[in-house]
Amino acid sequence: MTPLILQVEAYGKHFQLHEQNKLIPSSHNVSFSVRAGELTALIGPTGAGKSSVLKGIYRTYLPSAGRILYRDTLGHELDLALASEHQILELRRREIGFVTQFLHCLPRQATLDVVAQPLLALGVSRDEARQRAAELLSAMNLPERLWSVSPATFSGGERQRVNLARGFIAKPRLLLLDEPTASLDPATAERVIGLIEGLKSDGTAMLAIFHHPETTRRLADQVVELAPPPAVEELLKEIA
Amino acid sequence: MNKILEVRNLSKIYGPGCPLCLESTGPEADTNLCPHCGSVVAIHDVSFDLFEGEILGVMGESGSGKSTVVKNLYFDQAPSGGEAIFYDRDKQHDLFALNAAQQRWLRNHRFGMVYQNPHLGLNFNISAGGNIAERLLMSDLMDYGAIRERAKALLARTEVLLSRVDDLPRNFSGGMQQRVQIAKALATQPPLLFLDEVTTGLDLSVQARILDLILEIQQELKTAMVVVTHDLGVIRLLTGRAIVMKYGRVIESGLTDQILEDPQHAYTQRLVASAL
């Protein structure tokens, strides 16, 4: 068996909206693991809290319950739910990548620089980083005339390719993917699937949510089905 | 990554103060004015760490005490309590235990400040170039030619037209005054920079250019920054971590994306929900 990278134990997330005095359940009692060079896919109906699992691992959400055990390059085990902010930032910079459904990037920045950014943060020279960004963008079929402009005006599919290229470029140890092929045409989706397979064979561990069951079937080594979270009343009983 | 600044339990009270000040003020009490003695608890028990090359956001509405935090750290005011350690290469400075001369030395050599109001950061009676020269002189650069070259290079870096190096700041636009302030703050290449609402009140397009400039500088020079702002857009654009203040207290701190997407405190939730 390849090494274990991530082990999630009984992860839960709910939101406490103070203003409306409401509790919103999101993910509930989710457990699974992800290994190096393998892809674990999360499936389940809308509202089962799939994205909320990814965001909890990346700490964009503060987990409400459970443990998120991550084993870093040096073999140390760390609970991402409890790690310090600086530990998380360092892991985001060096080891953990996240391709979200929407592209968050600096406005007014050229696409090539948006994609090159994770490499720059690792200290790679600007020329080399841009060179690698250009290679990835052409592998994803993004027309070269778009490289020097900001993705702000791009179509959904173009943005998604920029987002993916930025997620792939630094070859993270753990990559979180939230519907990475949802708005791509079939030919481009096929190229992206090829790149994901390439990253897997290079040893990247992946946790992904795919729009199409077919993609899950092709890429996943493990499939984890999430059930919708319990109703608020039951959750309250559990928390109390 | 190394720590550059450690702030512990910083507090600043204006007025006589009384034993009831602390329990009668803060977010729970919904005021920073002590009803018993009339003192203003501007900040209380503010703690945070800043690492080299990192940008920390201090957010909150007017009167939350966020500017007071940086004014104390830049020695514009003396705090009522608390401590701050500045880690400078192999030295440690206990900021509020230093004497006035030592504090002035750090201000002139190792810290930089950009104020919302350019009158506070610039001398309006001398030219843009002169303002930068003043700071270089304070940091012991004495050669006239060298000073002038360095001033020009800094103004060019912050995109101030070189033909205006001898003009008075009062004849500059608001955005240009902020650029001169930034050039002045950077003159000594300080490892630590404080930015207090630097884009507030500027046109959106000017704001955007200034924010881009700040980010470029941060990437080039790896300057650590504390950015005070009420603007969530600035927080999102510039900072990696942030603290949220209300009535002088820190009510929430965390990674910036977490604060914006999963705010924990009722006040932060309202603040994020009211963003345009």
Boltz contact constraints between the chains, C-beta under 6 A:
constraints:
  - contact:
      token1: [A, 18]
      token2: [B, 266]
      max_distance: 6.0
  - contact:
      token1: [A, 18]
      token2: [B, 269]
      max_distance: 6.0
  - contact:
      token1: [A, 19]
      token2: [B, 270]
      max_distance: 6.0
  - contact:
      token1: [A, 59]
      token2: [B, 258]
      max_distance: 6.0
  - contact:
      token1: [A, 60]
      token2: [B, 257]
      max_distance: 6.0
  - contact:
      token1: [A, 60]
      token2: [B, 258]
      max_distance: 6.0
  - contact:
      token1: [A, 60]
      token2: [B, 261]
      max_distance: 6.0
  - contact:
      token1: [A, 61]
      token2: [B, 262]
      max_distance: 6.0
  - contact:
      token1: [A, 62]
      token2: [B, 262]
      max_distance: 6.0
  - contact:
      token1: [A, 85]
      token2: [B, 241]
      max_distance: 6.0
  - contact:
      token1: [A, 85]
      token2: [B, 255]
      max_distance: 6.0
  - contact:
      token1: [A, 89]
      token2: [B, 240]
      max_distance: 6.0
